[in-house]
């Protein structure tokens, strides 16, 4: 399996990981056993937020099972984006036993989407700039045509006056 799997206890301490976890995050299983998963998050705030949404089990509490994208941190300090699914594991009596999460590395896809979005914004800005320049050129050309028309009318008026009055 190429997705990282993490099984944690009710306190969110790592109890088991698969080989893909070691490949994606760069930690060996021995290095993470017993640690809370907080060290994996690029933003510590996400640890608390995702914990409330995904792992805290309270009867009647809102919980989301939808996949989510989030930044994490590898052992070497580099960040990665994953598409993740996390879920609490609940005993038949309703008590929280722990949770699991599955993480798929989508860093390349996410960076490509971000680059594409930057390109789109730059292209739109360049098109707006071009449109403004074209509008300015059209306005200048129209002003020049009006000016030429005014001079032609004056010339025509003077020619007609000369003919009428002999000057």
HUFEN-V673137 format. One record per helix or strand of 3 or more residues. SS is the DSSP state (2 for helix, 1 for strand). FROM is the first residue (numbers start at 0). TO is the last residue. If there is no record, write none. Layout:
BEGIN
ss->SS from->FROM to->TO
ss->SS from->FROM to->TO
END
This chain:
BEGIN
ss->1 from->3 to->8
ss->1 from->12 to->16
ss->2 from->18 to->24
ss->2 from->28 to->31
ss->2 from->36 to->39
ss->2 from->43 to->54
ss->1 from->67 to->72
ss->1 from->78 to->89
ss->1 from->95 to->104
ss->2 from->106 to->164
END
